[in-house]
């Protein structure tokens, strides 16, 4: 994952495990880049190029993976050190297609509890038009 150094430095000082910001090998393959991260809001981008289905459109699964990555990072930051987040429900509605450029996902917390967290993720194209709306709920567990 490509996370700005200042974001990593900030959370390292707070004792947050920097592995929190990993989308794992899938996030690397998809080219996801984290731009902003907190327990309330996470912003990331992903290129359309290389993440298309056979008709040249952004693959819906790639949008879902972006959404789950962003929401999971927010939930892990909300959960705090010594805890982790596991996605238990992901919903995605695809409104329009993207064929080039970058898409941007913004995950916004809608519920931050002790054992669960829910995020709404809006994914937009380069022109700011919403292409996908998602909702992710994560279960929060102790390590």
C-alpha positions as CSV (number, residue, x, y, z in Angstrom):
1,X,0.0,0.0,0.0
2,X,1.1,3.5,-0.7
3,X,0.4,5.5,2.5
4,X,1.8,9.0,2.9
5,X,4.7,8.9,5.4
6,X,3.2,11.7,7.5
7,X,0.1,9.4,8.1
8,X,2.3,6.5,9.0
9,X,4.4,8.6,11.3
10,X,1.4,10.1,13.1
11,X,-0.1,6.7,13.9
12,X,3.2,5.1,14.7
13,X,3.6,7.7,17.5
14,X,0.2,6.7,18.8
15,X,1.3,3.0,19.0
16,X,-0.9,1.9,16.1
17,X,0.5,-1.2,14.2
18,X,1.4,0.1,10.7
19,X,0.1,-3.2,9.3
20,X,-3.3,-1.6,9.8
21,X,-2.8,0.3,6.6
22,X,-2.3,-2.8,4.5
23,X,-4.7,-4.0,1.9
24,X,-2.5,-7.1,1.7
25,X,-1.4,-8.5,-1.6
26,X,-4.8,-7.7,-3.2
27,X,-4.5,-4.1,-2.3
28,X,-1.0,-4.0,-3.8
29,X,-2.2,-5.6,-7.0
30,X,-5.2,-3.2,-7.3
31,X,-2.9,-0.2,-6.8
32,X,-4.8,1.2,-3.8
33,X,-3.3,4.3,-2.3
34,X,-4.4,5.7,1.1
35,X,-4.6,9.5,1.1
36,X,-6.1,10.2,4.5
37,X,-6.9,8.0,7.5
38,X,-8.7,8.3,10.8
39,X,-11.3,6.3,12.7
40,X,-13.9,8.7,11.3
41,X,-12.9,9.0,7.7
42,X,-10.5,7.2,5.3
43,X,-9.8,8.3,1.7
44,X,-8.0,6.2,-0.9
45,X,-7.6,6.0,-4.7
46,X,-7.3,3.2,-7.1
47,X,-6.5,3.2,-10.9
48,X,-9.1,1.9,-13.3
49,X,-6.4,0.7,-15.6
50,X,-5.6,-3.0,-14.7
51,X,-8.8,-3.4,-12.7
52,X,-11.2,-3.7,-15.6
53,X,-13.6,-6.5,-16.6
54,X,-13.5,-7.8,-20.2
55,X,-15.7,-4.9,-21.5
56,X,-13.2,-2.3,-20.3
57,X,-15.2,-1.1,-17.4
58,X,-14.0,-1.0,-13.8
59,X,-14.7,-4.4,-12.3
60,X,-17.4,-4.3,-9.6
61,X,-15.2,-6.6,-7.4
62,X,-12.4,-4.1,-7.6
63,X,-14.7,-1.4,-6.3
64,X,-15.9,-3.7,-3.5
65,X,-12.3,-4.5,-2.6
66,X,-11.5,-0.7,-2.4
67,X,-14.5,-0.2,-0.2
68,X,-13.7,-3.0,2.1
69,X,-10.1,-1.9,2.4
70,X,-11.0,1.7,3.3
71,X,-13.8,0.8,5.7
72,X,-11.6,-1.9,7.4
73,X,-8.8,0.6,7.9
74,X,-11.2,3.1,9.6
75,X,-12.7,0.3,11.8
76,X,-9.2,-0.8,12.8
77,X,-8.2,2.8,13.7
78,X,-11.4,3.1,15.7
79,X,-10.9,-0.2,17.5
80,X,-7.4,1.0,18.6
81,X,-4.2,-0.8,19.6
82,X,-4.6,-4.5,20.6
83,X,-7.8,-4.9,18.6
84,X,-8.6,-5.8,15.0
85,X,-11.5,-5.5,12.6
86,X,-13.1,-8.2,10.5
87,X,-15.6,-7.4,7.8
88,X,-18.9,-9.3,8.3
89,X,-21.2,-7.5,5.8
90,X,-20.4,-5.7,2.6
91,X,-23.1,-4.2,0.3
92,X,-22.3,-2.5,-3.0
93,X,-24.6,-0.7,-5.5
94,X,-23.0,0.2,-8.8
95,X,-24.5,3.4,-10.3
96,X,-22.4,4.0,-13.4
97,X,-19.2,2.8,-15.0
98,X,-15.6,4.1,-15.1
99,X,-13.3,3.3,-18.0
100,X,-10.1,5.3,-17.2
101,X,-8.4,7.4,-14.7
102,X,-8.5,7.1,-10.9
103,X,-11.5,6.3,-8.7
104,X,-11.6,7.8,-5.2
105,X,-13.2,6.1,-2.2
106,X,-14.3,8.0,0.9
107,X,-15.2,5.8,3.9
108,X,-17.2,7.7,6.5
109,X,-18.1,6.2,9.9
110,X,-21.8,5.9,10.5
111,X,-21.6,3.7,13.7
112,X,-18.6,3.3,16.0
113,X,-19.4,0.9,18.8
114,X,-17.4,-1.3,21.2
115,X,-17.9,-4.5,19.2
116,X,-18.8,-3.3,15.7
117,X,-18.3,-0.4,13.3
118,X,-20.1,0.5,10.1
119,X,-18.9,2.7,7.3
120,X,-20.5,4.2,4.2
121,X,-18.1,4.3,1.3
122,X,-18.7,6.5,-1.7
123,X,-16.6,5.8,-4.8
124,X,-16.4,8.5,-7.4
125,X,-14.7,8.9,-10.8
126,X,-12.3,11.7,-11.9
127,X,-15.2,14.0,-12.5
128,X,-16.6,13.6,-9.0
129,X,-19.6,11.5,-10.2
130,X,-20.5,8.7,-7.8
131,X,-20.0,5.3,-9.5
132,X,-20.6,3.0,-6.4
133,X,-22.1,3.3,-3.0
134,X,-21.1,0.7,-0.4
135,X,-21.8,-0.1,3.3
136,X,-19.4,-2.2,5.4
137,X,-19.9,-3.5,8.9
138,X,-16.9,-4.8,10.8
139,X,-16.8,-6.9,13.9
140,X,-14.2,-5.6,16.4
141,X,-12.1,-8.2,18.3
142,X,-9.3,-8.3,20.7
143,X,-6.0,-9.7,19.5
